[in-house]
Amino acid sequence: MLTERCLEGRDVSLDFPDTGPEPPDSYDNSRRYGVADDRAAALYGYHLPEGEGSRDSGATTGWGEALSAEEEAALYGTDLSPGCYRHTDSLLARGVPEADLPWFADQSAETLVRTENDPTVTQARKRWRTCMNQAGHPYTDPSAAIGDPRWNLEGPTITEREKKTARTDVRCKQSSGLLSNWHAAETALQRQLIARHADTFEALSSHKRALLKNVLAVLNSQAVSGSRATAAGHRPSVFRPMPPLFSGADEFFAQADIAAPEPAVEQTPGGEPEP
């Protein structure tokens, strides 16, 4: 919504692509330990479920390639002027305290790697391998199963063999205890990490709460605008929202010029822009 208001201020009109259901059918961490859901495996095999897209993913690739030079500059900016995506990010970051997001991402990845060789996980992976061998799938580990070149995960075709293998994979993960043991090992390690870095996690929590507060302020103002427009006989569009009424939103939104781009600034992580 904020990006579209910014574009309108630049006399640019765009219909953004539909990137799938809201919320999506599944989330990135649903495959933290490989395929784990029988229903998804039956539908998609080892392929990612449909609808898992973002503004920077393949879901918008064709749309992005069709942008004119003017539209691309308005969205992404130029050397002389920031684009509407950056303008929107800057608005939503106002008043949000700094937090070490890269550190958090690193820790999330590290706990997964470290617990991969936990004794309980290693034993469960051996049971998984035996289960798969008995079903006629001689893979050494789950990564070998999903990485089988026969599946061609970059292409759209999902074969019945892939679906059947993925469902067997899920069944063997469950019967071997691989999912439960790995999850338990990683949960224990993450709790230790949280206890050792309580201040860092409190900062992450404060960052998230402030960001969500800003997002809700925008959505609430949009809801007020939409209800007033409906009462007046207008039907607000998903892609052409009525101008937000910021009078009831947070103070900084009341002062923000949503339609106009901001001057070029250096953005500090999660904090106020610096000149």
Phi, psi and chi 1 to 4 in degrees:
 res  aa     phi    psi   chi1   chi2   chi3   chi4
   1 MET       -  -44.9  -70.4 -172.0  -67.9      -
   2 LEU   -66.0  -38.4  -66.5  177.9      -      -
   3 THR   -64.2  -40.3  -59.9      -      -      -
   4 GLU   -66.7  -38.4  -72.3 -164.1  -22.6      -
   5 ARG   -63.6  -39.1  -67.8  -65.0  -63.3  138.0
   6 CYS   -63.0  -43.8  173.2      -      -      -
   7 LEU   -63.8  -39.1  -71.1  171.8      -      -
   8 GLU   -60.6  -35.8  -71.2  172.6    5.7      -
   9 GLY   -66.0  -19.0      -      -      -      -
  10 ARG  -103.9   12.2  -60.7 -174.5  179.2 -162.8
  11 ASP    58.8   37.5  -65.6  -34.9      -      -
  12 VAL  -117.8  128.0  174.8      -      -      -
  13 SER  -115.7  121.4  177.1      -      -      -
  14 LEU  -133.0  141.1  -79.2  177.8      -      -
  15 ASP   -99.9  115.1  -79.5  -19.8      -      -
  16 PHE   -75.4  148.7  -72.9   86.7      -      -
  17 PRO   -72.5  155.1   28.4  -35.8      -      -
  18 ASP   -80.3  117.6 -177.5    2.2      -      -
  19 THR   -98.9   20.5   56.2      -      -      -
  20 GLY   112.9 -177.3      -      -      -      -
  21 PRO   -68.2  154.9   25.7  -34.7      -      -
  22 GLU  -121.0  117.1  -64.8  -70.1  -13.3      -
  23 PRO   -72.3  166.4   30.7  -36.4      -      -
  24 PRO   -65.3  161.4   23.7  -34.2      -      -
  25 ASP   -62.5  -32.3  -70.9  -26.2      -      -
  26 SER  -150.3  167.9   63.0      -      -      -
  27 TYR  -119.8  164.9  -62.2   84.0      -      -
  28 ASP   -54.8  -40.3  -71.6  -16.0      -      -
  29 ASN   -78.9    0.2   66.9  -14.2      -      -
  30 SER   -67.4  -17.2   67.9      -      -      -
  31 ARG  -117.1   30.6  -68.4 -165.5  173.5 -165.3
  32 ARG   -59.4  -34.7 -171.4  167.5 -177.5   86.3
  33 TYR  -112.3   27.2  -50.0  116.8      -      -
  34 GLY    91.8 -174.0      -      -      -      -
  35 VAL   -59.5  133.0  -70.8      -      -      -
  36 ALA  -140.0   -2.7      -      -      -      -
  37 ASP  -116.7  120.2 -179.1   81.5      -      -
  38 ASP   -64.6  -38.5 -177.9   69.4      -      -
  39 ARG   -64.2  -45.4  177.9  178.9  174.0  -85.7
  40 ALA   -64.9  -38.6      -      -      -      -
  41 ALA   -64.7  -37.9      -      -      -      -
  42 ALA   -66.7  -29.8      -      -      -      -
  43 LEU   -90.5  -40.6  -69.0  172.3      -      -
  44 TYR  -120.5   -4.8  -54.8  108.6      -      -
  45 GLY    61.6 -128.7      -      -      -      -
  46 TYR   -92.9   -4.4  -73.0  106.7      -      -
  47 HIS   -69.5  153.2  -80.3   64.7      -      -
  48 LEU   -69.7  139.6  -74.0  175.4      -      -
  49 PRO   -57.3  150.5  -25.3   34.7      -      -
  50 GLU   -66.8  151.5  -63.4  174.6   -2.8      -
  51 GLY    90.8    1.0      -      -      -      -
  52 GLU   -90.0   76.8  -69.4 -169.5   -6.4      -
  53 GLY  -128.8  167.6      -      -      -      -
  54 SER  -145.7  179.4   70.2      -      -      -
  55 ARG   -67.6  -16.1   77.3 -176.1 -175.0 -163.6
  56 ASP  -108.4    8.1  -62.8  -42.3      -      -
  57 SER  -101.2 -176.9   73.5      -      -      -
  58 GLY   -63.5  -19.6      -      -      -      -
  59 ALA   -62.2  -26.2      -      -      -      -
  60 THR  -112.5   10.2   59.3      -      -      -
  61 THR   -61.1  -51.9  -62.0      -      -      -
  62 GLY   -62.2  -40.0      -      -      -      -
  63 TRP   -62.7  -44.3  175.8   84.2      -      -
  64 GLY   -64.7  -36.4      -      -      -      -
  65 GLU   -69.4  -20.8  -68.1  174.9  -11.5      -
  66 ALA   -89.0   -2.7      -      -      -      -
  67 LEU   -67.6  142.7  -67.2  174.2      -      -
  68 SER   -77.1  169.1   67.3      -      -      -
  69 ALA   -61.6  -38.5      -      -      -      -
  70 GLU   -65.7  -44.1  178.3 -171.8   11.6      -
  71 GLU   -66.0  -40.8  -67.5  167.0  -19.2      -
  72 GLU   -64.8  -41.0 -172.7  171.4  -55.0      -
  73 ALA   -65.3  -37.8      -      -      -      -
  74 ALA   -67.0  -36.1      -      -      -      -
  75 LEU   -78.8  -52.2  -88.3  176.8      -      -
  76 TYR   -98.5  -14.8  -61.3  104.4      -      -
  77 GLY    87.6  175.2      -      -      -      -
  78 THR  -132.3 -177.7   65.3      -      -      -
  79 ASP   -63.1  -24.9  -68.0  -21.6      -      -
  80 LEU   -98.5  -21.2  -60.1  177.9      -      -
  81 SER  -146.8  133.2  174.3      -      -      -
  82 PRO   -70.6  152.6   26.4  -34.2      -      -
  83 GLY   -87.5  177.9      -      -      -      -
  84 CYS   -70.9  -28.5  -76.0      -      -      -
  85 TYR   -62.1  -44.8  -84.4  153.9      -      -
  86 ARG   -68.6  -37.4 -176.8  172.6  178.5 -178.2
  87 HIS   -60.4  -45.0  174.4   59.7      -      -
  88 THR   -62.9  -46.1  -66.0      -      -      -
  89 ASP   -59.8  -38.6  -68.8  -19.2      -      -
  90 SER   -66.3  -39.9  -64.4      -      -      -
  91 LEU   -63.6  -46.2  -76.6  176.6      -      -
  92 LEU   -69.8  -20.4  -66.6  177.5      -      -
  93 ALA   -87.4   -4.1      -      -      -      -
  94 ARG   -65.1  127.0  -71.7 -173.7  177.1 -175.4
  95 GLY    78.0    2.5      -      -      -      -
  96 VAL   -86.3  121.5  176.7      -      -      -
  97 PRO   -67.6  155.6   25.0  -33.6      -      -
  98 GLU   -70.3  144.2 -175.4  175.4  -10.5      -
  99 ALA  -148.4  150.3      -      -      -      -
 100 ASP   -86.6   78.7 -162.0  -19.0      -      -
 101 LEU   -66.8  -40.5  -60.5  178.1      -      -
 102 PRO   -60.4  -39.0  -25.9   36.4      -      -
 103 TRP   -60.5  -44.2  177.4   88.0      -      -
 104 PHE   -60.9  -44.2  175.4   72.8      -      -
 105 ALA   -62.3  -39.8      -      -      -      -
 106 ASP   -63.5  -41.8  -70.9  -16.7      -      -
 107 GLN   -66.8  -37.6  -58.1  -48.5  -53.5      -
 108 SER   -61.8  -42.0  176.7      -      -      -
 109 ALA   -70.2  -37.9      -      -      -      -
 110 GLU   -67.9  -39.4 -175.1  177.4  -21.2      -
 111 THR   -65.1  -32.4   58.6      -      -      -
 112 LEU   -66.5  -45.8  178.5   65.9      -      -
 113 VAL   -66.3  -44.5  172.9      -      -      -
 114 ARG   -64.3  -37.7  -73.3  176.9   59.8 -174.7
 115 THR   -81.5   -9.0   52.1      -      -      -
 116 GLU   -60.0  -30.4 -174.2  175.7    8.1      -
 117 ASN  -105.0   15.6  -66.0  -41.6      -      -
 118 ASP   -61.4  139.7 -178.1  -87.1      -      -
 119 PRO   -54.0  -40.5  -27.4   35.4      -      -
 120 THR   -68.0  -34.2   61.6      -      -      -
 121 VAL   -71.9  -41.4  176.6      -      -      -
 122 THR   -60.7  -44.5  -59.3      -      -      -
 123 GLN   -65.4  -40.5  -69.3  -59.3  -44.0      -
 124 ALA   -65.3  -35.8      -      -      -      -
 125 ARG   -66.8  -34.5 -168.7  159.1   50.1 -117.1
 126 LYS   -64.3  -41.4  -70.4  179.7 -179.8  178.3
 127 ARG   -66.0  -37.3  -66.2 -168.1  -65.9  -89.5
 128 TRP   -61.4  -43.8  174.5   89.5      -      -
 129 ARG   -62.5  -41.4 -177.1  162.9   57.6 -114.9
 130 THR   -62.6  -43.8  -61.4      -      -      -
 131 CYS   -60.5  -44.7  177.8      -      -      -
 132 MET   -67.7  -39.6  -69.0  -68.8  -76.3      -
 133 ASN   -61.3  -42.5  -79.5  -30.5      -      -
 134 GLN   -64.1  -26.7  -68.7  174.0  -12.9      -
 135 ALA   -89.6    2.4      -      -      -      -
 136 GLY    89.7   20.8      -      -      -      -
 137 HIS  -124.7   89.3  -52.8  -64.0      -      -
 138 PRO   -80.7   63.6   31.0  -34.8      -      -
 139 TYR   -93.2  147.2  -64.4  111.0      -      -
 140 THR   -77.9  -31.4   56.3      -      -      -
 141 ASP  -160.0  169.1   53.9   55.0      -      -
 142 PRO   -58.2  -33.7  -28.5   37.3      -      -
 143 SER   -66.3  -31.5   61.2      -      -      -
 144 ALA   -69.5  -33.4      -      -      -      -
 145 ALA   -68.3  -49.0      -      -      -      -
 146 ILE   -72.0  -24.1 -165.0  172.5      -      -
 147 GLY   -88.8    5.3      -      -      -      -
 148 ASP   -57.2  120.4 -168.7  -36.0      -      -
 149 PRO   -61.7  -16.3   21.1  -32.3      -      -
 150 ARG   -63.5  -22.8  -67.9 -179.5  -60.7  173.6
 151 TRP   -80.0  -24.5  -48.4  145.0      -      -
 152 ASN    47.2   65.3 -173.6   22.3      -      -
 153 LEU   -65.8  -15.5  -60.3 -177.8      -      -
 154 GLU   -81.2  -15.4  -62.3  -60.8  -38.7      -
 155 GLY   -98.7  168.7      -      -      -      -
 156 PRO   -83.6  -16.4   30.3  -33.9      -      -
 157 THR   -77.0  128.7  -57.8      -      -      -
 158 ILE  -119.6  110.1  -54.0  173.8      -      -
 159 THR   -81.0  160.5   64.7      -      -      -
 160 GLU   -65.1  -33.2  -70.7  -58.1  -43.9      -
 161 ARG   -63.5  -41.5  172.5  178.3  -76.2 -174.8
 162 GLU   -62.3  -45.3  177.4 -173.3  -19.4      -
 163 LYS   -61.7  -43.6  -65.1  177.3 -177.0  178.2
 164 LYS   -65.0  -41.5 -177.5  178.0  179.0  179.6
 165 THR   -65.5  -41.9  -55.8      -      -      -
 166 ALA   -64.2  -38.9      -      -      -      -
 167 ARG   -67.4  -37.8  -63.7 -169.4   70.5 -178.3
 168 THR   -65.3  -39.5  -57.6      -      -      -
 169 ASP   -56.5  -48.7 -173.5  -12.5      -      -
 170 VAL   -61.7  -45.3  172.9      -      -      -
 171 ARG   -61.2  -42.0  176.3  175.1   59.4   81.3
 172 CYS   -69.9  -33.4  -71.4      -      -      -
 173 LYS   -63.2  -38.2  -79.0 -164.2  178.9   85.5
 174 GLN   -72.5  -47.8  -66.4  170.2  -16.5      -
 175 SER   -70.0  -29.1   63.4      -      -      -
 176 SER   -81.7  -13.5   66.4      -      -      -
 177 GLY    79.4   12.4      -      -      -      -
 178 LEU   -63.3  -44.2 -179.6   55.3      -      -
 179 LEU   -64.2  -50.6  -67.7  174.0      -      -
 180 SER   -67.0  -40.6   57.4      -      -      -
 181 ASN   -68.3  -42.2  -80.2  -83.7      -      -
 182 TRP   -66.6  -42.6 -157.5  -18.4      -      -
 183 HIS   -62.0  -42.6  179.3  -98.8      -      -
 184 ALA   -64.6  -41.9      -      -      -      -
 185 ALA   -65.3  -42.1      -      -      -      -
 186 GLU   -72.4  -36.8 -167.7  175.1   17.1      -
 187 THR   -59.7  -44.7  -62.7      -      -      -
 188 ALA   -61.5  -43.6      -      -      -      -
 189 LEU   -66.4  -40.4 -176.7   58.8      -      -
 190 GLN   -67.5  -36.2  -71.1 -176.6   -8.2      -
 191 ARG   -65.0  -37.2  -76.2  176.3  174.8  165.3
 192 GLN   -63.3  -41.7  -65.2  172.2   17.0      -
 193 LEU   -63.3  -43.6 -175.2   71.9      -      -
 194 ILE   -62.8  -41.7  -67.4  169.4      -      -
 195 ALA   -64.7  -37.3      -      -      -      -
 196 ARG   -75.2  -24.3  -70.8 -161.9  -52.7  -91.4
 197 HIS  -126.5   49.2  -58.7  -83.5      -      -
 198 ALA   -58.9  -41.9      -      -      -      -
 199 ASP   -63.8  -40.2  -68.9  -15.7      -      -
 200 THR   -64.7  -41.1  -57.9      -      -      -
 201 PHE   -72.1  -30.3  -82.9   92.2      -      -
 202 GLU   -66.0  -38.5  177.9   54.1   37.0      -
 203 ALA   -64.7  -40.2      -      -      -      -
 204 LEU   -62.7  -40.2  -71.8  163.9      -      -
 205 SER   -66.1  -43.1 -179.2      -      -      -
 206 SER   -63.0  -40.5  -62.2      -      -      -
 207 HIS   -59.4  -46.6  173.1   93.3      -      -
 208 LYS   -66.6  -43.2 -177.8  175.0 -178.2  178.5
 209 ARG   -61.6  -43.2  -73.7 -165.1  -59.0  -92.6
 210 ALA   -66.1  -40.8      -      -      -      -
 211 LEU   -64.1  -44.7 -178.1   59.6      -      -
 212 LEU   -64.4  -35.2  -70.7  176.9      -      -
 213 LYS   -61.0  -42.7 -178.7 -179.3  178.6 -178.7
 214 ASN   -64.6  -42.9  -68.3  -10.5      -      -
 215 VAL   -61.9  -45.1  170.9      -      -      -
 216 LEU   -64.8  -33.9  -73.0  172.4      -      -
 217 ALA   -60.3  -41.7      -      -      -      -
 218 VAL   -66.5  -47.4  176.2      -      -      -
 219 LEU   -64.1  -40.2  -65.0  177.6      -      -
 220 ASN   -65.9  -40.2  -71.2  -22.7      -      -
 221 SER   -66.6  -34.4   66.4      -      -      -
 222 GLN   -67.1  -38.5  172.7   65.7   13.6      -
 223 ALA   -64.8  -40.4      -      -      -      -
 224 VAL   -63.5  -43.7  171.4      -      -      -
 225 SER   -62.8  -43.7  175.6      -      -      -
 226 GLY   -65.2  -40.5      -      -      -      -
 227 SER   -67.7  -37.2   61.9      -      -      -
 228 ARG   -67.9  -37.6  -69.5 -174.8 -179.6 -178.7
 229 ALA   -66.1  -39.9      -      -      -      -
 230 THR   -64.5  -42.3  -59.0      -      -      -
 231 ALA   -62.7  -29.8      -      -      -      -
 232 ALA   -85.0    0.5      -      -      -      -
 233 GLY    97.3    7.1      -      -      -      -
 234 HIS  -102.2  147.2  -57.7  -71.3      -      -
 235 ARG  -109.2  108.3 -178.3 -178.4  178.1 -175.0
 236 PRO   -65.4  141.9   20.9  -29.3      -      -
 237 SER   -96.6  152.2  164.7      -      -      -
 238 VAL   -62.5  -41.7  173.4      -      -      -
 239 PHE   -97.4   -8.2  -68.0  119.1      -      -
 240 ARG  -128.4   68.7  -71.3  -80.8  158.3 -110.7
 241 PRO   -64.6  149.9   25.5  -33.8      -      -
 242 MET   -65.1  151.9  -61.1  -65.4  -69.8      -
 243 PRO   -57.1  128.9  -23.9   33.5      -      -
 244 PRO   -60.9  142.4  -21.1   32.3      -      -
 245 LEU   -96.9  103.8  -57.9  178.5      -      -
 246 PHE   -86.5    0.9  -71.0  100.2      -      -
 247 SER   -62.1  -28.3   56.9      -      -      -
 248 GLY  -100.3    5.3      -      -      -      -
 249 ALA   -93.8 -175.8      -      -      -      -
 250 ASP   -60.8  158.3  -74.2   -7.0      -      -
 251 GLU   -58.4  -41.6 -178.0  178.3   -6.9      -
 252 PHE   -69.1  -27.6   75.1   85.9      -      -
 253 PHE   -73.4  -32.0  -82.8  109.8      -      -
 254 ALA   -63.0  -27.6      -      -      -      -
 255 GLN   -95.4   -7.5  -59.8  171.2   -6.8      -
 256 ALA   -83.9  137.9      -      -      -      -
 257 ASP   -92.6   96.4 -176.9   -4.0      -      -
 258 ILE   -68.0  -30.4  -60.0  -58.0      -      -
 259 ALA   -81.4  -26.4      -      -      -      -
 260 ALA   -96.7  139.9      -      -      -      -
 261 PRO   -71.4  150.2   27.0  -34.9      -      -
 262 GLU   -85.7  158.2  -67.4 -176.0  -24.4      -
 263 PRO   -66.8  160.1   23.7  -34.4      -      -
 264 ALA   -61.4  129.5      -      -      -      -
 265 VAL  -138.6  164.1  -65.7      -      -      -
 266 GLU   -95.6  125.5  -68.9  -62.7  -34.0      -
 267 GLN   -95.2  125.4 -178.5   72.4   33.9      -
 268 THR   -86.5  145.3   57.0      -      -      -
 269 PRO   -56.3  116.1  -23.0   33.7      -      -
 270 GLY    70.4    5.2      -      -      -      -
 271 GLY  -121.9 -164.8      -      -      -      -
 272 GLU   -72.2  144.4  -70.1  -78.0   -5.8      -
 273 PRO   -61.8  144.6  -19.6   31.2      -      -
 274 GLU  -110.6  144.0  -65.9 -178.3   -8.8      -
 275 PRO   -60.1      -  -21.4   32.6      -      -
